[in-house]
Amino acid sequence: MLTVSDMAYSKLFSSLVHSSLWGEQDHVRLLFITLLAVADRDGHCWGSRSGFERLAMLDPDASEERDPWFVLMSPDKDSSDRLRNPENEGRRIREIPGGFEIINYTYYRSLRNDDDRKEQNRVAQRKHRAKISRGQPPSAKVSRVKPRSSHADADADADNKKEARMLSGQQSSEDFLKNLEADPTYSCVNVRREYGKMKNWCRIRNKQPTQRRFVNWLNNVDAPMKDRKQPETIKPQPDGWISWLRSTYPNATQKNFWKVPQSVQEEFRHANKICS
């Protein structure tokens, strides 16, 4: 007899109803959900095509008119998976010896596991805080600020001296800045102003304002808008789009909302309750 621990299950994410697959005919969606239901923990479905068709109780006439296996194993230009795994070209399944493999199964399983771990951590932290509050007077306060030690002061002095030595280096800071100002690469950047900003940034974070760090700093500075060649019209990105894209599709290469598949646009609108 199978126990609950022996049974595999697949979690259906709400993004499924916003995917291009959901626009397919019923027998195509039914076959895919059936494969999800029988897949093992690695996304493998062991069996034959005819066996899975009987299990899904597919309409033979509908399958003959539009082969669901062909649809699920063919590229889909509107699939959101093209952002994560362009090499799959939006395919849902692939045939393997002895059965089929759901291509994105392990990705969604990892999302489920991450959610489970986060929830477990939240519960454990709540219990820990409750345990501390029960055994501690209301007026008790815990200070997380560590006193500055004499060793820290000595380290800071040493870092300041090292900073002065590194700034002097083989080239004085003045000559270094003049050479950068003469470099056409930074013609659109106020080199000295950026140098002051970099030094302040290093001072606050206890970093060393080396010449190499400053060159990297300059390479990340955007030129003023007036010095850039702008296209005639730029369609603005929706509010919250970039942060949503990074959290939902961290490996996406296309960042322009208007160039991603329509299914991804609809998924974002649904998540943010935006009317199209």
Helices and strands as residue ranges (DSSP letters): G 4-6, G 14-18, G 20-23, H 26-38, E 44-46, H 49-56, H 60-65, H 68-73, H 81-84, G 86-88, E 93-96, E 99-102, H 105-134, H 150-168, H 173-182, G 184-186, H 191-204, H 211-219, G 225-227, H 241-248, G 257-259, H 262-271
